[in-house]
Every structure is written in C-alpha cells, then in structure tokens.
Amino acid sequence: MLKYFYLVISLLLITFPTQGKVLDIIIGGDMGQGLECHEDMDCPGEQFCHEEQYHCVMCKVPPYEWTGTECKCPAGTVEKDNKTCVECLENTDCANNYFCDTDTNHCEYCKFPKLWVNNLCKCPPETNETDGVCVCNQTNTELNQTTGKCDCILSEEKCASTNFNSNECLCCPTSQPVYNGTSCVTCATFNPNKPIWDAASKKCIQCRTNTDCAGSTPICNASSKVCESCPSDKPVWDANSKTCVKQVTITWQNASNKNSQTVTSNQDVYSQNPGSIEGYNFDGWYWDRDLSNRVNFPVKVNSDTTFYARWNGLSATLDEIPINKCGGSRLGSEYTHTQWEYWVPKNAIVQVYARSSWNDDGYNCNAKSGNWYFNWYDNNRNFIQNGWEQGTHCTWVYIGNAPSNILRLQSTDWSKHCDVVFRLQVRYEMPAIRY
C-alpha cells in the first residue's frame, strides 16, 4: 500500500513540478524544487511571500491576486490609494440601484425614501441629506418613511390659542395670524380690504357686524362677511337705529310758504311750528288741500306726504268816538276832533261806514253827513296811499285791501248844524287762504 502512495506523489511532482514545495512540506521535506519562499522574511526588500503560490511578489495578498507577473485586484473590486482593494470608490463601481458608501467603500442598496436619480441615490424633493439622513427643509415637518413626503408635525391642538397654518405648517399668533411667505403678519397688512381675523373660519374677513362697515356699504353680510349696500327697498342707512330704512319726504305747505324734511318711513312725525301770520289764527295741519281732514299728531307715514296749514282770518268792527263839528254844549268838547286812526291787519278787506244823527251819539241816520277821505300809513306813520269818498251815508263802503296797518279817516264838511253828531266805523276781514 505504501508503494502506491509514493507512486501517486511521484506522478504529482512530474505533473506539477512547481508544487514540489507543498508536497515536500507535506512529506516533511525542505523548501526546494524552484519555490522562492515560505514566509515574507524569505523575500528580499519590500517584497512579500505569496501565501498560496510561494513566490516573492510586490503586493501583499489578499486582497491582491498574483497573476504571475503582477499584483491585481480581484474582479468586482477596485484599487484604493495603491494599497488595497475595495468594493467601490464611486457609484459607477456599483450595480444598478446601488450607491458607493465612501466611508466603508462598500456598495449599498439605494434604500427608500432615497431615490435613484441619474445614477445617484438622492434624498426626495423638499429634503436634504444631513449626516447620511434625509431631512425635510421646511420647519416643523418630518419625512414620512412610507410615503417619502414631508408631513407637518403641528396641529390645531399643538398650536393651542395661536393660529395653525396647515399650508405652511406653522403657528402664527392671533395678533398676526397670516403668513405672507416670509413672516406672520396682521390681516390688515396682508389684505387691507379684509382687516379682521375670523378664528372660526381661519380666514381674514371684511366684517363681523355692521359696525365694521361704513359709507355706501354699511351692511355686513352674515354669510360672506363682506360689507354690502342697503337693499333697494330700504336704501338708506339710519345711523341712529343702525339699520337700512326707507325714507320719505314731508312737505309742510304753510300759506304761500313751504318747506320739506326727510324722515324715516313709519316713524312718528310731530307737528311743525307754523309761526304766525298777521291777521290770522292758526287752526292746525290738514291732510288735504281742502282743509277738511285734520292731522292728529304724531302720525306715521310710509310715502311722500304734504301737510297743509289752516289759517282762519280775523275780522272786527272798529268804532271811533263820535264828533260834533261845533263842539256843541250838549256833547262836550271831546267831540270836536275831525280825524280818526285805526289799526288793521295788512291785506285785510276794509269797509267804512259813515253816519250822522241829531243830538245823539251818531248811530241814527237822521242827519246828512258831510264828505270824508282816508290815508294809509305804515307803522312809523310814513304815508303810503290815499283815497277819497264823498257824501256816502249810512252804508258800508269798500275802500280796498289794506296796503299797510294804519288807516286815517278825516272829515270835511259834516253839516250846517252844530247839533249834528257824526260817527265813522271801520270793518275788516282777512281773506281766506286757499291751496
């Protein structure tokens, strides 16, 4: 049996003469038969003993491989710094969807949420890589490892009393609730036309109540929170009641004068002071121009209305003391004047009654009267106008409408008899005021 073992060994040496050292070691022999080294110290200078081929080489192996003429990195590796073989130096040294970890020089798989883009394993949009980890750029957000998107970590609850802005993922204080792209600002700064923050809708609005509106748009729409005009059926804003109202015009027709006022529809209207007109007494306001339907104030009106003032004209008969031309002993000297003066309202219809009688107070018409004439004066006794009436007796004589207030009547020749007593009476009546 032993001879067969040596026969096999002999055949191996013939076939693989360079492996003789191995066999020699196996059978306990010394180094020889063309082998250069057994360990590094057997090689000169900085050479190394190849641990498998027992040749002195310039490269330390593994990982280098000796090709028989040179040291070379094994397939699937690259040389680094002329010292060692590594799996990769850059991404192109790795297979698809793998990237080179430059710290370990190993090819790593591009793991989600990183994305393989243009032969680069990159963090998803809106993120950046920090210490090998994808981090969201926006404050208060975290990268969702399932979706690869940045999720806001804030909420209404976390913002507490401040305003949570879900779009920007931040909490703005209620005093500056709107984010304008760079900072939190007030609604008035963000949009002057909507200066009020509405916490319920989380929006800037124009108004909450009517008090926030003014001018031609005094009404706050409860739904849209926008200031609007009064409706067409109630087009006027009433500052007192703070509501839109309908307004009507009241015209006060007062003789030849009139004035108007604007009032709110269906509100109480009270009587207006009519003032005074010489020669008339005021007798109330009336609904109609015929002065048949008196107004009982206060009243409510819902359309344009005219009230008419009723004036009742005054009338009177004015009697002067009688005169006796001769100043007869029976009547006394007080009857000796020949001029009378009356005050009448201006524009009054004036009549004069002349009469005479024998030896009495002048009321009997049993004596013929003399002639008389009249003059008109103003209140300062400045002459205005005169007239003449001759020989009228015991009848009312119309002398016209009074152009002023003072009427003077004067006598001329009353009678040839000193016992005749002469008397004048004046009657006036104010003309009716019609509409």
Protein Blocks (a to p, Z undefined) as FASTA:
>chain_A
ZZmmmmmmmmmmmmmmmlmmmmmmmnopaceehiabfbfklpghjbccdfklopacfbdc
dfbdcehjaccddehiacehhlaccfbfbfklpcehiacdfklopacddddfbdceehia
cddehiaceehiacdfbghiacdfklopacdfbdfklnmmaccdfklopaddfklmcceh
jaccdfklmmmmlmcccfklopacfbfblmlgghjllbccfklopacdddfklmbccfkl
opacddddddddehjbccdddddehiacddddebjaehiacebjafbfnlpaccdddddd
fbdcdddddddddddddddddddfklpaklopmlmpcbdcddddehiacdddddddehie
hlaccbccdddddddddfkopafbdcddehiahiacdebjcfbfbdcdddfbfbfcfkbc
cddddddddddddZZ
